[in-house]
Amino acid sequence: MNHIFRLLTLTLALSGSLDLLQAQAPVPNLEILEERAFKQAAAFINPSIVRIETVGGQDRVGKLITGTGPTSGVIVSRDGLIISSAFNFIGKPSSILVTLPDGRRFPAQNVATDHLKMLTLLKIDAQNLPVPLAIPESEIQVGMWSIALGRTFDLDQPSISVGIVSALERIWGKAIQTDAKISPVNYGGPLVDINGRLMGILVPLSPGASAETAGVEWYDSGIGFAIPMSDVLKVIPRLNTGKDLYPGLLGITLTGNGDLSTDMQLDRVRYGSPAQEAGVKAGDTITHLDGNAVAMHSQVKQVLMNKYAGDSVSLVVTREGSPDPLSFKATMVEKLVPFESGFMGILPQRASIDQVEAGVGIRFVFSKSAAAEAGLKPRDRILEFNQQKVSDASALALLVNHLRPGETAEMLISRDQKEQTVKVKLQSTPHTVESELPTQALPSRTAAENQKDKIKTGHLKEELPGSESTFWAYVPENYNPDYEYGLMVWIHPPGNTMESTIFKEWKSICEQRGIIIVGPAAQDIIRWNRDETEFVKEVVESMQKRYQIDNTRIFLASHRDGSEFAFDLAFKYRELFRGVAVSEATLKNKPPETDPDYPLSLFFVLNAANPLNQLLQPQIELIREMNYPTVLELIKNENPAGAYLEKSTLEAIGRWADSLDRI
């Protein structure tokens, strides 16, 4: 800001008193005028700034050590309401103390927190407190003076940091940006104009993160934020009810990358989300939100990231095949609960691919399952599910997977050639493997018969057509092309394909359970590259073309460091894989949300004798909380070096793989 503009601003601020100075004495220099103006602004707001101290609570939140020093707050009502930054209370202190500028000290009650704008409302037992004057939001302009204040150690004078308003409607429309230095000592304090009028409340914020510590890393950097006082005043009545406020979630993902992307097509609409329940579908293109045209990702964020759970949003979309735009209204929610598919508890019969029969035959009923409680038995046939005819197992699975545990369904079944109606109350998918799961013996073929039909069986070495990449496979010698087989895709750990071990240990299980093994080899044996996912997918597709593969029983298996690549494949190709079984490893990153159209089951084997694996078990629980059916097998091998897995563990994985088509 040039000197002329500064002088003009200060002249307006000092108004009549400055006119008197000009009439009686020479005009002081600019620095003196600035100093006087800043002091007058601070003095004007000073009676409303309080010191806040916290006692007890957590010493650390995430990687951040919580502070124990005083912080700041602003009086917002004469009867003791005080607003501050939510950051000041992330350690969940056992008690809060507020000291007024006149030295009086009060215990404070934490009334509620706004987790969208990161504000906390406190209450003290005091009356006739001074409430500051707020500047109308329409008068706040980029380039005007902004003064950040706080009250830490000195009760007589607040701390002062001076800058300008550098931007408006930052952090997706939530905040005023200032280049005044903002740090934990004045979080919760006021940002005022040159006249001492309250612009907003200082809080740490980040445009790309929403955690309770987001934005703290920018302190004293010249990038600071304040929630406009007009917005604070709007939210105080809601906070004063004692209920926390949370950001609203709609449940949509846009295609394209970056906030400047103009691709407004919906890549995904989360199942069970407000958007999905309102009727919005993946592939729709958003054109309007709340009556305003949107043509860029940033515009969508500007609308949605300013809404609370419970707020409504209107959408207008275009949809392929629909001549006119479609309008929807959704109520946003606090949490998008991971969808959990209902579980009936049966294994379907695996008939010959040429066999055609109405309904779905039951091969096995899981113990203590919903099907068992409903009285279903092996050899029953399910003809209808909720008055919809079922032609095959995949159709029945789709109907069941889109219901939730606890929901009741009515089925028409056939037993001993007599039809009857059965009601079943669906359950959650168990995190266990049936200890007694009989194999379904398939009619065997001889090697000579398969050789005559030019079907390769046994231990094979192959090269992907049109590529130098190789893989090995094991096809049971008794393979029968009239029936579908499971497919285990072995992802070897870096440096060791483990081909001979896997072939030896799995051979008998494959023969009993009807499983084919395929083992792609990394181009560089010492590591998998992420761009090799397509190669693995092509290997699986080549096996699907050559052999009869049950699409519901294709799973990945790996050991130790190969597991990370296995999970990359599973989550990239959700439509291809139905399970992942890994040993001596766990999932390093949070998995994507569950999808009823592409159910995925997980199996972890951890050595209980390894103390490091005890740290991995809580990660398994987090995965279960996301409603992934997850088996954890703890083994007690004191010396696992050089060993793969014991026979009992391999058989458990085999039973798990044999039941991936469960419904």
Phi, psi and omega in degrees: 000129182283168187293326181295316181294319178300314182297320179296317179298314181294323179298317178293324182293318183278345175038241189297323181295325179287325176299322179294321178297318182295330182282332188255339186208166176298147180294127178298163179288168188300319183299321180292319178299317178299313182300316179297317181296317180296317181295319180295321179296316180295319180295326182293320183269343189309314184298345184258359180264129181244157174264137180240129176236142179243150181231133178077192181095190183282142177278339185217138173236111187064232178267001186261129173278123184287144182281154178246356181281168180295152174228196192232162175204170182231133176291132180235000174208152182291339183261021167106012175278135182228133178255143179211180178278136178297337180300330183293348187234018183293337178281003181052063183296151179283335177210154181231133179240135179242129177245126179279162180301335180275004176096348179291141185237135184225144166288145183241145174262132173280106186284307182189164182233138172265104184279354175275312182259002175058053178239148175233135178260128178248162177222130174240158181272082181212156182231163175055042179275151181281124179259130184288160177273128180266142176278136175303136184300330181294340181271350180282125184228150175297133178102346180280158180302144172222133184238120179264129183232158176205165177231111181245277185263327185264114180285333184289318185231136175283160171286146185228134171225131188247141175198204176235164170286113185265343178192157176241158177055041175278173183051055177058045172085004186269337196221154167274137177255137178228153175263005171296147183288126181241131181212174183305335181289334178244010169302130183093348178277180184267150165251121185237164175271185185294343178265003180082010178279142188284117175276315184185183181252129184287127179216152171279133179218161177220139180289338186247003181218157183230007179295163185292345177255005184297134177094346181296329182295348181267006188300143180057026183262353187091005173235105180226162186227150175221136175284123181307139184297330178299322178287323178299314182296329178292326187270342183301316178301325179290318178294326184291350174283349179092006181253130176295150176250141184232153176301142178276142180240137183257325177094036179235154174228131179269149172285175182083165183237138174089155183292340181268002180296141178254010176278103187262014178282142180279121178283323183207142170240114187297134182294133180081001181279167176304321180296316182293319180291334178284341179115000178288144183231153173300139184098341174295154177243121181283133176242331182217144171230128181050038177084357181254136178294138177233131181227009184211148181304320182298327179290325176294315179297323181301326180277307189287327185277009173249008184253149179263159170302131184102340176285153178259153175222138176259143181231143169238128182229159168253146183225136180301130181093350178253122185291333184245154175299151180248138181248140180221159174225131183229148175257121186285154186237163180287319183228141170264097185291128178306133182291136176241119180286145175289156182231125180270317176105040177229158166249130180285153175294145178251093184272171175300146182296341179267351184279128179239121180212144183295140174079193182236119177284149180261122179271321186208142176247124181292142180295140178059022180270173176299321179296319179295318179293331178278353178089012178292149184226156172304143180083353168295156175236130178269119184262322180222148177229116184051047175066017174246128179293141179246124184269331181204178185295323181295323178293319178294317180299321180297319179293317182290318184296335181270003171259163183253158174304139181098340178282146182255138179234153178249133182235146170258120182238163175242126178226123182054042176066019176238135181271145177207158181259136181228137174256140182227132177260111188295152180241179171280148177293129183291152176264036182226170176244136177301129181286333179237094179238102184294149176282154176257100185298126178258146176303129184274154172242153178273160178300325181295321179295317179292323179295323179297323179271010179059040176256117181282131176230174180087199182274115188243150171242123187228162174232132181296127182305134179076014182214156175270357180287143185240164173205159173245163181210156170230120176246119182311138182299335180267020181307134180240112183291358177274355182230155180270143182244154171286161180228119176260121179260108184273119176257105187289151175288156180303133175090352184204115180288339181056025186302310184294323180294312182297317179300313182294314187285330186261349188305309183291325179295319179298320180292321182284323188259359180068057183235136172257143177250140170227134184235091176297148179250131177297144179301317173255108190302337185278351178196156172264135173263144183297335179283001177270002178299322180295323178298314180298317179300317180294326177296315179298315181296326178293324177290326178295328180284329186270332185229161176279108184245132175280113184297340180273359181232036173263121183221158178259145176224144180202176184219132177052236191289349176283347186294325182299318179292326178298318179291325175303316180295316184298319184276339176282322182245068183298329183284350187258318188253142181245356180196158174222126177239120182229152178235143181057039180196164173216182182276120185284323184249159179297130181285161174292170181294153177294153182225116183297338178284334182227073181296144182225127178251148184235147179223121180244136174241121180234142178276113182294340180283346180270114183298333179294329181290340176295332178285341182275337185299321176300331177295325178297319180296322178296322178294320178296323179296337176275007175071030167272125173300117191226117177265134175240117178251117178262123178253160184237050177275110184289338182224079186282352184300129177085346181260153175264267178221152178287162185300319182297323179290318179298321179293326177295319177296322178298316178294321177299314180295326181288346182246018178293342178269017181298153181231000000 
